């Protein structure tokens, strides 16, 4: 029987380090059972790939939502599959599957294995852009332009375990969240937390609140493309024990004051789309929701919550650790790399300069350049 993207094989030994000598690119729905089996085995053998973004179920949901996913499949000298890399193609540029909201990226391969990045540049493709690349493959090193922290919360031991590892700021905010929850209950009614709601109407409300947040802050609206809402709906419907969407909610009386939609694979939960109702901003409901998730984590089998790369203050306060993710582009063109460096330099200058507001229009033009 053919194995689905969310089912893992068993009874086979984990693969060892290898190097592809051939790379074949196919549509996600053209992957064979052998290739999907290898995907699961390679991922399971590499601890750096435990994020749900590396599970084939994520690429499958992205592909089914309408954004075509292609997969580079590498084989070693013996013909064994030793690496896979799902991606999108836009004109002459390719990027990781799920772009621009894939918070962890890179090839799926065994620890210590190699992958030839330039092998991706076939059929007219002139660059492979990445912005959250996990350093699981040294071959990408020459094309890395910068590294940024991606914070996480170690939830081992629940709230008590977290408080033993958290910074003073993290402890203070968790304490404030407890007091604000009590205040919310006195003011609005019973505070209710649901770790896994699976309610499509609440998911619609999450998207609505997120779009309002984008509009209020001037950020690009991720959900302006309808396939992205469909992606979240598909993930919410995925109830496999090894992978799926997770919708968590926090009510105070009849009011939905905060919610979060993310993905889970094994004992890792990825914090993806957190929202709160601005009418209840004074309660800092986001912290209340995060506290409830930390408390519930042991019972849910969650040992880590990945918060994703970002400079948000709450991430700096809440984190117990961080990993580095890389930004850059694989290309044979020195001119393309020079233009990217110029773009990045302008963006950095605009952020730090007193003239920043006047440079915003130019910065947006440079950011639109997919060099």
Steps between C-alpha positions, in 0.01 A plus 500: 500500500632846414606710800363853542722801568402502867572134571848383597654164404636262758733205516782652294839613625585869510710628208860611548694795352503509121547732204266521201653438160171552315216742575157454341223757542132395491163635604404413857210284383742303280710379793503123531436297812873430513576873498244582770632214713853636460378849598370369832810291569746778421311749714471260793877442489585871531406683825542837327194423288240441772303815410162431332621703202721206403216247515369402153151574629580873489616489138195286414261758651673791325483315168133405546408860585598609150868601519689242297779332695784332317752274674866451419586136571869412539638148464845371592730278293308188600169653390369551855304817574714716727346848482175680414423871477143622435472841335302743284601646165418859408646594164879457535499483881426206728431514872411256781152348514260717698683824419461769628377346825734201536683568826745211457650399166761274346556160345374187671805281543680290759731669748843559349379452143567735210286667236626689192304831508589592142325183384175684573572749222372308199239564234558876498499546879762764588473516877377321813406757765472408867429704813458240778755236404596257775873432506464128445706494179839671479483514119275808521763692700652696207160650420400603853484879532384533861378304802223598739367343820183293504388476865326206663338407830603176670177376657643189668345478845218740417477839669719404793774374268470810281530738795820325601653577159340833409657843527385738770288675238339173395416412860358848563278487193368155590417629848320799352311268264372303798376817673341634182318171446348541845401856413346389170295239682370756749414745223372286212430153631675163513832479316505191277799363312472237226832362379370339180170656391465366140228760435500647146293801606758596761771454240314747279502744792875448546559592136269802533686629806838434337404695189383790716836489678685512169292800392555683828877452496555548128638147461444307180176301517600133482135400457440728202563184296196271552706180481661588836167486686431172324840371616412563864160335453665191354750485784219536756329198344821295519460293814783249453685425823838586346406830334218753482368847566428613856248772586511621862247743647453712810158634597395728783130447548347517149797687353779346290787711630796313346571208271785335320530282194815297456629160398617203697725208419592258776594696812557831318235771464569788265358836614381640165197734500425640848223761527306685764195723500626863528202579724672293770855618439528632857491143627800394286295196390786368285703433813196340664465263204870413494492427874209260453686320221810462717286358783327257261816396314593186702151352468505578127843340456659831396860558609578811295313795353687662212414870491652569159751763395409855590584802711172502691552603860286219639720243324812644661332495839340156472782298344711246687739456205549566133639351181643684202338505158673627187413744224653498153475381143661222301596650165776498243450873439734739683288794380189352662682462831633857480148636446376304801778641716404851388135432581580362845732793575226748410245320717742503797573870449131587478431321828777678691504843339301807601414524132339158517139614448600682181673190366205266541382525139846417367539216750174344385622505141824330599321241709285417199811416307535122505873497423 
